[in-house]
């Protein structure tokens, strides 16, 4: 057993000793690619979505230096036709790129990686001769020719160097050339049965082409048939909630919302496991370097990006075109690049069918708010900070206080939005009532009675609060807003969700630049 080759199955044993959600079906997908033109795979996903866990699972399955039957016998892969054919059949090279990035920061980091792997491989094959000027690939070619063995190469956090070193640096250029040397040379198919790389970002693009265009890529933007292995499905979380006596609705509110390819409802797996273990839902999205990058990106305000971020905090979806992104966090050229990197980092979810992105859940929304608070968007920050008080005054029926609170949310001179119609007013109100998302589900233009309610807040399960129907007017009166609610029979529809209602009519007067509010209670 070496440091990088044939490291065994202890990593996956530790995972199996803990509570494990079966994602072994991933192995079947990789098995089907071995010894084919599709044998090189790059599967990228955001932090805390099980990248390293999947890599350890693959090591345990393929490594021929151990017997892993007991680890996989009760998992889904054991029923796959390819299971026995590939189980513990290959020499496996495993490279955790972060272990080098955290130790070495000079231009020769790639040389150190190649040397460390080459020395370890040659110790495992002492009978194979090597030359002083051989690199790792030379050694692997000689071993494959002498033994007939084919390697499985697994790289965890493949893009760690890309995130540490900027484009055009010596280290970055050497790394790209090293990857090409390993995986794009004509000898690669004679050396490798398969290659699996995982990380946050897809393979770096140069101009319009991937640096490794022979890799099959699966990402948060385009997961293909890997989608179900990216996070936890709704059924898996329901089973966890039942087992641990957890509130599924709370788990859903906090950690659901990712739409990954054809999977419409995916949960953050790390956060779910922490929540059911600790018996408490909160944000487990610890601040990292990525958080600093998010604040930096949204501060750029490319092409109205600021407006889009605020719209999404208010529950809206924003269009995005991810195809031009260079898969490099240091090369951000426009609004779409910012949106795309936020998708890869997990701060946004991507609806591929609609080509839209959005904030997936309460956990991420809280982190986005934290990022906004590091900017100079003072009107927005003020509205967010005062949103708790606004909800309290609304529930108390204090019309004047509600009107004043909405005035604060809208500063005409520094408004981030073109505040000139009811839709813009609805967006600002969604921000002003941001705190209410803790206890309410927001609906913009909810079909109700004979029309659409502008903003409806439905209490979440186990929340003893009234439903709130807000009707918005522009240069009219708050009375007319209340009348419209009653005329269109909104309460009759919304009454399905709560025992009592608050009707809130709000009017914005353009001349005085103030809001008027009227609140009625229906029980």
C-alpha positions as CSV (number, residue, x, y, z in Angstrom):
1,X,0.0,0.0,0.0
2,X,1.5,3.3,-1.1
3,X,0.8,7.0,-0.5
4,X,-0.8,7.4,-4.0
5,X,-1.0,4.0,-5.5
6,X,-3.2,1.2,-4.2
7,X,-4.1,3.1,-1.0
8,X,-6.7,0.5,-0.1
9,X,-10.3,1.0,1.0
10,X,-9.9,2.5,4.5
11,X,-11.4,5.8,3.4
12,X,-14.6,4.2,2.2
13,X,-14.7,1.9,5.3
14,X,-14.9,5.1,7.5
15,X,-17.7,6.3,5.3
16,X,-19.6,3.0,5.7
17,X,-19.2,3.1,9.5
18,X,-21.1,6.4,9.4
19,X,-24.6,6.8,8.0
20,X,-24.3,6.3,4.3
21,X,-26.8,7.2,1.6
22,X,-26.2,4.7,-1.3
23,X,-24.7,6.5,-4.3
24,X,-22.9,3.4,-5.5
25,X,-24.9,3.5,-8.8
26,X,-22.2,6.0,-9.9
27,X,-19.8,3.1,-10.1
28,X,-22.0,1.4,-12.8
29,X,-21.8,4.5,-14.9
30,X,-18.1,4.6,-14.7
31,X,-17.8,0.9,-15.3
32,X,-19.6,1.3,-18.6
33,X,-17.0,3.8,-19.7
34,X,-13.9,1.7,-19.0
35,X,-11.8,0.7,-22.0
36,X,-13.9,2.9,-24.3
37,X,-13.5,6.3,-25.9
38,X,-15.5,7.7,-23.0
39,X,-13.2,6.3,-20.3
40,X,-12.1,9.8,-19.1
41,X,-14.7,11.5,-16.9
42,X,-14.7,14.8,-15.0
43,X,-17.5,15.1,-12.5
44,X,-17.7,18.5,-10.9
45,X,-20.0,19.8,-8.2
46,X,-20.1,22.4,-5.5
47,X,-18.5,22.1,-2.1
48,X,-20.2,19.8,0.5
49,X,-21.9,17.8,-2.2
50,X,-19.9,14.6,-1.7
51,X,-17.0,14.9,-4.2
52,X,-14.3,13.3,-2.0
53,X,-16.8,10.7,-0.7
54,X,-17.4,9.5,-4.3
55,X,-13.6,9.5,-5.0
56,X,-13.0,7.3,-1.9
57,X,-15.8,5.0,-3.0
58,X,-14.3,4.5,-6.4
59,X,-10.8,3.8,-4.9
60,X,-12.3,1.1,-2.7
61,X,-14.1,-0.5,-5.5
62,X,-11.4,-0.6,-8.1
63,X,-8.2,-1.1,-6.0
64,X,-6.8,-4.6,-6.6
65,X,-4.7,-4.6,-3.4
66,X,-7.8,-5.2,-1.2
67,X,-11.0,-7.2,-1.1
68,X,-14.0,-4.8,-0.9
69,X,-16.8,-7.3,-1.3
70,X,-18.1,-6.7,2.2
71,X,-18.2,-2.9,1.6
72,X,-20.4,-3.2,-1.5
73,X,-22.4,-6.4,-1.0
74,X,-25.5,-4.5,0.3
75,X,-25.3,-1.6,-2.0
76,X,-27.0,-1.0,-5.3
77,X,-23.9,-1.6,-7.4
78,X,-23.9,-5.2,-6.3
79,X,-26.9,-5.8,-8.5
80,X,-25.3,-4.3,-11.5
81,X,-24.1,-6.7,-14.2
82,X,-20.7,-5.1,-14.2
83,X,-20.2,-5.5,-10.5
84,X,-17.9,-8.6,-10.3
85,X,-16.2,-7.8,-13.6
86,X,-14.4,-4.7,-12.2
87,X,-14.5,-5.1,-8.5
88,X,-10.9,-4.9,-7.1
89,X,-9.3,-5.5,-10.5
90,X,-7.0,-2.5,-11.2
91,X,-4.0,-0.7,-9.8
92,X,-5.5,2.6,-8.7
93,X,-3.6,5.9,-8.5
94,X,-5.3,8.4,-6.2
95,X,-4.3,12.1,-6.1
96,X,-5.8,14.6,-3.7
97,X,-4.7,17.8,-5.3
98,X,-5.4,19.9,-2.2
99,X,-2.7,18.0,-0.3
100,X,-0.1,19.6,-2.6
101,X,-1.7,23.0,-3.0
102,X,-1.7,23.5,0.8
103,X,2.0,22.7,1.0
104,X,3.5,24.2,-2.1
105,X,2.9,27.6,-3.6
106,X,5.8,27.9,-6.0
107,X,5.9,27.5,-9.8
108,X,7.4,24.0,-9.4
109,X,4.3,22.5,-7.7
110,X,3.5,20.3,-10.8
111,X,7.1,18.9,-10.8
112,X,6.7,18.0,-7.1
113,X,3.4,16.2,-7.9
114,X,4.9,14.3,-10.8
115,X,8.0,13.3,-8.8
116,X,6.0,12.1,-5.7
117,X,3.6,10.0,-7.8
118,X,6.5,8.6,-9.9
119,X,8.5,7.5,-6.9
120,X,5.4,5.8,-5.3
121,X,4.5,4.0,-8.5
122,X,8.0,2.7,-9.0
123,X,8.1,1.4,-5.5
124,X,5.0,-0.7,-6.3
125,X,6.7,-2.0,-9.5
126,X,10.4,-2.4,-8.5
127,X,10.9,-4.9,-11.3
128,X,10.2,-2.3,-14.0
129,X,13.3,-0.3,-15.0
130,X,13.1,3.5,-15.3
131,X,15.5,6.2,-16.6
132,X,16.6,9.3,-14.7
133,X,14.7,11.5,-17.1
134,X,11.5,9.6,-17.0
135,X,8.4,11.4,-15.9
136,X,5.3,9.7,-14.4
137,X,3.8,9.0,-17.8
138,X,7.0,7.4,-19.0
139,X,7.0,5.0,-16.0
140,X,3.3,4.1,-16.5
141,X,3.9,3.4,-20.1
142,X,6.7,1.0,-19.2
143,X,4.7,-0.7,-16.5
144,X,1.7,-1.2,-18.7
145,X,3.8,-2.6,-21.5
146,X,5.7,-5.0,-19.2
147,X,2.7,-6.2,-17.1
148,X,-0.4,-5.7,-19.3
149,X,-2.1,-3.9,-16.5
150,X,-4.2,-0.9,-17.0
151,X,-4.5,1.8,-14.3
152,X,-7.5,3.6,-12.9
153,X,-6.4,7.2,-12.1
154,X,-8.6,9.2,-9.7
155,X,-8.0,12.9,-9.0
156,X,-9.9,14.6,-6.2
157,X,-10.2,18.4,-6.4
158,X,-8.5,18.5,-9.8
159,X,-9.1,22.2,-10.1
160,X,-7.4,23.2,-6.8
161,X,-4.3,24.5,-8.7
162,X,-6.6,26.4,-11.1
163,X,-8.2,28.2,-8.1
164,X,-4.8,28.9,-6.5
165,X,-2.7,30.0,-9.5
166,X,-4.0,32.6,-12.0
167,X,-4.1,31.9,-15.8
168,X,-0.8,32.7,-17.5
169,X,1.4,31.8,-14.5
170,X,4.1,29.3,-14.9
171,X,2.5,26.9,-12.5
172,X,-0.8,27.0,-14.3
173,X,0.7,26.5,-17.7
174,X,2.8,23.6,-16.4
175,X,-0.3,22.0,-14.9
176,X,-2.3,22.1,-18.1
177,X,0.6,20.7,-20.0
178,X,0.9,17.9,-17.4
179,X,-2.7,17.0,-17.7
180,X,-2.4,16.9,-21.5
181,X,0.7,14.8,-21.2
182,X,-1.1,12.3,-19.0
183,X,-4.5,12.1,-20.6
184,X,-4.3,13.3,-24.2
185,X,-1.2,11.6,-25.4
186,X,-1.6,8.6,-27.8
187,X,-0.3,6.3,-25.1
188,X,-3.1,7.2,-22.6
189,X,-5.4,4.4,-23.9
190,X,-2.6,1.9,-23.5
191,X,-2.1,3.0,-19.9
192,X,-5.5,3.8,-18.4
193,X,-8.6,1.7,-18.1
194,X,-10.3,4.8,-16.9
195,X,-9.8,8.3,-15.4
196,X,-12.1,10.0,-12.9
197,X,-11.6,13.6,-11.9
198,X,-13.7,15.6,-9.5
199,X,-13.7,19.2,-8.5
200,X,-15.7,22.4,-8.4
201,X,-15.1,23.7,-11.9
202,X,-15.3,21.9,-15.2
203,X,-12.2,21.6,-17.3
204,X,-10.6,25.0,-18.1
205,X,-11.3,26.4,-21.5
206,X,-8.8,28.0,-23.8
207,X,-10.6,30.3,-26.2
208,X,-13.6,28.1,-27.0
209,X,-12.2,24.7,-26.5
210,X,-11.6,22.6,-23.4
211,X,-8.0,22.0,-22.4
212,X,-8.9,18.3,-22.2
213,X,-11.6,17.9,-24.8
214,X,-11.4,14.1,-24.6
215,X,-13.0,14.1,-21.1
216,X,-16.7,13.5,-20.7
217,X,-17.9,16.3,-18.4
218,X,-20.7,16.3,-15.8
219,X,-21.3,19.5,-13.9
220,X,-23.9,21.5,-11.9
221,X,-24.8,23.0,-15.3
222,X,-24.8,19.8,-17.3
223,X,-24.9,16.7,-15.1
224,X,-26.2,14.3,-17.7
225,X,-27.0,10.8,-16.4
226,X,-25.0,11.6,-13.2
227,X,-27.6,14.0,-11.8
228,X,-29.0,11.6,-9.2
229,X,-25.5,11.2,-7.7
230,X,-24.9,14.9,-7.1
231,X,-26.9,15.3,-3.9
232,X,-29.8,13.8,-1.9
233,X,-33.1,13.2,-3.6
234,X,-36.4,14.1,-1.9
235,X,-37.1,10.4,-1.3
236,X,-33.7,9.9,0.4
237,X,-34.2,12.9,2.7
238,X,-37.8,11.7,3.6
239,X,-36.3,8.4,4.7
240,X,-33.6,10.1,6.7
241,X,-36.2,12.4,8.4
242,X,-38.4,9.4,9.3
243,X,-35.4,7.5,10.7
244,X,-34.1,10.3,12.8
245,X,-37.5,11.8,13.8
246,X,-36.6,15.0,11.9
247,X,-39.1,17.5,10.4
248,X,-38.9,16.9,6.6
249,X,-40.6,20.3,5.9
250,X,-37.9,22.1,7.8
251,X,-35.2,20.1,5.9
252,X,-36.9,20.9,2.7
253,X,-37.1,24.7,3.5
254,X,-33.4,24.8,4.5
255,X,-31.6,22.5,2.1
256,X,-33.8,21.6,-1.0
257,X,-34.2,23.6,-4.2
258,X,-31.4,22.5,-6.4
259,X,-32.5,21.5,-9.8
260,X,-29.7,19.4,-11.2
261,X,-30.4,18.3,-14.8
262,X,-33.6,16.1,-14.8
263,X,-33.6,15.9,-11.0
264,X,-36.1,18.6,-10.0
265,X,-35.5,18.5,-6.2
266,X,-32.0,17.9,-4.9
267,X,-30.8,18.6,-1.3
268,X,-27.4,19.7,0.0
269,X,-26.2,16.3,1.4
270,X,-23.7,17.6,3.9
271,X,-26.1,20.0,5.5
272,X,-28.9,17.4,5.6
273,X,-26.7,14.9,7.4
274,X,-25.5,17.5,9.9
275,X,-29.1,18.7,10.5
276,X,-30.5,15.2,11.2
277,X,-27.5,14.3,13.3
278,X,-27.6,17.4,15.4
279,X,-31.4,17.5,15.4
280,X,-31.4,21.2,14.3
281,X,-31.8,23.0,11.0
282,X,-29.5,25.9,10.5
283,X,-26.9,27.1,8.0
284,X,-24.0,24.7,7.8
285,X,-22.6,26.6,4.8
286,X,-19.4,27.7,6.5
287,X,-17.8,30.8,5.1
288,X,-14.8,30.0,2.9
289,X,-12.7,31.7,0.2
290,X,-15.7,31.1,-2.1
291,X,-17.8,33.5,0.1
292,X,-15.2,36.3,-0.4
293,X,-15.4,35.6,-4.2
294,X,-19.2,35.9,-4.2
295,X,-19.1,39.3,-2.5
296,X,-16.4,40.4,-5.0
297,X,-18.4,39.2,-8.0
298,X,-21.7,40.7,-7.1
299,X,-20.0,44.0,-6.2
300,X,-18.9,44.2,-9.9
301,X,-22.5,44.8,-11.0
302,X,-21.9,43.7,-14.5
303,X,-24.9,44.7,-16.7
304,X,-27.3,45.2,-13.9
305,X,-26.1,42.1,-11.9
306,X,-27.0,43.8,-8.7
307,X,-30.6,44.1,-9.7
308,X,-30.6,40.4,-10.6
309,X,-29.2,39.4,-7.2
310,X,-31.9,41.4,-5.4
311,X,-34.6,40.0,-7.7
312,X,-33.5,36.5,-6.8
313,X,-33.4,37.3,-3.1
314,X,-37.0,38.4,-3.6
315,X,-37.7,34.9,-5.1
316,X,-37.4,35.7,-8.8
317,X,-35.6,33.6,-11.4
318,X,-33.0,35.3,-13.7
319,X,-31.9,34.3,-17.2
320,X,-28.3,33.0,-17.7
321,X,-26.2,31.7,-20.5
322,X,-23.4,29.5,-19.0
323,X,-21.8,28.5,-22.3
324,X,-19.3,31.3,-22.5
325,X,-17.8,30.8,-19.0
326,X,-14.1,29.9,-19.3
327,X,-14.4,27.6,-16.2
328,X,-11.9,29.9,-14.4
329,X,-12.9,31.8,-11.3
330,X,-10.3,34.5,-12.0
331,X,-11.6,35.1,-15.6
332,X,-14.9,36.9,-15.0
333,X,-15.9,39.0,-18.0
334,X,-19.7,39.6,-17.8
335,X,-22.9,39.0,-15.9
336,X,-23.4,35.5,-17.3
337,X,-19.9,34.5,-16.1
338,X,-20.7,35.7,-12.5
339,X,-24.0,33.8,-12.6
340,X,-22.4,30.6,-13.9
341,X,-19.6,30.6,-11.3
342,X,-22.2,31.1,-8.6
343,X,-24.0,28.0,-10.0
344,X,-20.8,25.9,-9.8
345,X,-20.2,27.1,-6.3
346,X,-23.7,26.2,-5.2
347,X,-25.0,29.7,-4.5
348,X,-27.5,29.5,-7.3
349,X,-29.4,26.6,-8.9
350,X,-29.8,26.2,-12.6
351,X,-32.9,25.3,-14.5
352,X,-31.4,24.0,-17.7
353,X,-34.8,23.7,-19.5
354,X,-35.7,27.3,-18.8
355,X,-32.1,28.6,-18.9
356,X,-32.8,30.4,-15.6
357,X,-31.0,30.5,-12.2
358,X,-32.3,31.2,-8.8
359,X,-31.4,31.0,-5.1
360,X,-32.4,27.4,-4.0
361,X,-33.2,27.5,-0.3
362,X,-33.0,29.3,3.0
363,X,-29.5,28.2,3.8
364,X,-28.1,29.7,0.6
365,X,-30.3,32.8,0.8
366,X,-28.8,33.6,4.2
367,X,-25.3,33.3,2.8
368,X,-26.2,35.5,-0.2
369,X,-27.6,38.1,2.3
370,X,-24.3,37.9,4.2
371,X,-22.5,38.5,0.9
372,X,-24.7,41.5,0.1
373,X,-24.0,43.0,3.6
374,X,-20.3,43.1,2.7
375,X,-21.1,45.5,-0.2
376,X,-22.1,49.1,-0.3
377,X,-25.8,48.5,-1.2
378,X,-27.0,50.4,1.8
379,X,-30.7,50.7,1.0
380,X,-30.9,46.9,0.5
381,X,-28.9,46.2,3.6
382,X,-31.2,48.5,5.6
383,X,-34.3,46.8,4.3
384,X,-33.0,43.4,5.1
385,X,-32.0,44.4,8.6
386,X,-35.4,45.8,9.3
387,X,-37.4,43.0,7.7
388,X,-38.1,41.3,11.0
389,X,-39.7,44.4,12.5
390,X,-41.8,44.9,9.3
391,X,-43.3,41.5,9.7
392,X,-44.1,42.1,13.4
393,X,-45.8,45.4,12.6
394,X,-47.8,43.8,9.8
395,X,-49.0,41.0,12.1
396,X,-49.9,43.6,14.7
397,X,-52.0,45.5,12.2
398,X,-49.9,48.7,12.6
399,X,-50.6,50.4,9.2
400,X,-48.5,53.5,9.8
401,X,-45.5,51.5,10.9
402,X,-45.8,49.2,7.9
403,X,-45.9,52.2,5.6
404,X,-42.9,53.7,7.2
405,X,-41.0,50.4,7.0
406,X,-41.7,50.2,3.3
407,X,-40.6,53.8,2.9
408,X,-37.2,52.7,4.3
409,X,-37.1,49.8,1.9
410,X,-37.5,52.2,-1.0
411,X,-35.1,55.1,-1.2
412,X,-36.0,56.9,-4.5
413,X,-32.6,58.5,-4.9
414,X,-30.5,55.4,-4.5
415,X,-33.0,52.7,-5.6
416,X,-31.4,49.6,-7.2
417,X,-34.5,49.0,-9.3
418,X,-36.5,51.0,-11.8
419,X,-39.2,51.6,-9.2
420,X,-42.0,52.7,-11.5
421,X,-44.6,50.0,-11.6
422,X,-46.4,47.4,-9.5
423,X,-43.9,44.6,-10.4
424,X,-41.0,46.6,-9.1
425,X,-43.0,47.4,-6.0
426,X,-43.6,43.7,-5.5
427,X,-39.9,42.9,-5.8
428,X,-39.0,45.6,-3.2
429,X,-41.7,44.3,-0.9
430,X,-40.3,40.8,-1.1
431,X,-37.0,42.1,0.1
432,X,-38.7,44.2,2.8
433,X,-40.4,41.1,4.1
434,X,-37.3,38.9,3.7
435,X,-37.3,37.8,7.3
436,X,-40.8,36.4,6.8
437,X,-39.4,33.6,4.7
438,X,-38.5,31.9,8.0
439,X,-42.2,31.2,8.6
440,X,-43.8,31.7,5.3
441,X,-43.8,30.5,1.7
442,X,-43.9,33.3,-0.7
443,X,-46.0,33.3,-3.8
444,X,-45.8,36.1,-6.4
445,X,-49.1,36.5,-8.4
446,X,-50.7,33.4,-6.9
447,X,-53.8,32.3,-8.9
448,X,-56.6,33.0,-6.5
449,X,-60.4,33.4,-6.9
450,X,-61.0,35.5,-10.0
451,X,-57.5,36.9,-10.5
452,X,-53.9,36.9,-9.2
453,X,-52.8,38.1,-5.8
454,X,-49.6,40.2,-6.1
455,X,-47.9,38.7,-3.1
456,X,-49.2,35.9,-0.9
457,X,-47.5,34.6,2.2
458,X,-48.6,31.2,3.2
459,X,-47.6,30.0,6.8
460,X,-45.3,27.0,6.8
461,X,-46.3,23.8,8.6
462,X,-46.5,24.2,12.4
463,X,-46.4,28.0,12.1
464,X,-49.4,29.6,14.0
465,X,-49.6,32.8,12.0
466,X,-52.2,34.2,9.6
467,X,-51.8,34.0,5.9
468,X,-51.0,37.4,4.4
469,X,-52.4,38.7,1.1
470,X,-50.8,41.8,-0.2
471,X,-52.3,43.8,-3.1
472,X,-50.2,46.6,-4.6
473,X,-51.3,49.8,-6.2
474,X,-49.4,52.6,-7.9
475,X,-50.7,56.2,-7.7
476,X,-54.1,55.0,-6.4
477,X,-55.2,54.2,-2.8
478,X,-54.7,51.5,-0.3
479,X,-58.5,51.2,0.0
480,X,-58.7,50.3,-3.7
481,X,-56.1,47.6,-3.1
482,X,-58.3,46.1,-0.3
483,X,-61.4,46.4,-2.4
484,X,-59.6,44.5,-5.2
485,X,-58.7,41.7,-2.9
486,X,-62.3,41.3,-1.8
487,X,-63.7,41.7,-5.3
488,X,-61.5,39.0,-6.8
489,X,-62.3,36.7,-3.9
490,X,-58.7,36.2,-2.9
491,X,-59.5,35.2,0.7
492,X,-61.7,32.3,-0.3
493,X,-58.8,30.7,-2.2
494,X,-56.1,31.5,0.4
495,X,-58.3,30.3,3.3
496,X,-57.4,26.8,2.2
497,X,-54.0,27.4,3.8
498,X,-54.8,29.1,7.1
499,X,-57.6,29.7,9.6
500,X,-57.3,33.5,9.5
501,X,-56.0,36.0,7.0
502,X,-54.5,39.5,6.9
503,X,-55.4,41.6,3.9
504,X,-52.8,44.2,3.3
505,X,-53.3,47.0,0.7
506,X,-50.3,49.1,-0.2
507,X,-50.2,52.1,-2.5
508,X,-47.2,54.1,-3.7
509,X,-47.7,57.7,-4.4
510,X,-45.2,58.9,-7.0
511,X,-45.6,62.6,-6.3
512,X,-45.1,62.4,-2.5
513,X,-42.8,59.4,-2.8
514,X,-44.5,57.7,0.1
515,X,-46.5,54.6,0.8
516,X,-50.0,54.2,2.2
517,X,-51.0,51.0,4.0
518,X,-54.4,49.5,5.1
519,X,-54.7,46.2,6.9
520,X,-57.8,44.2,7.6
521,X,-58.2,40.9,9.5
522,X,-60.5,38.2,8.3
523,X,-61.2,35.2,10.5
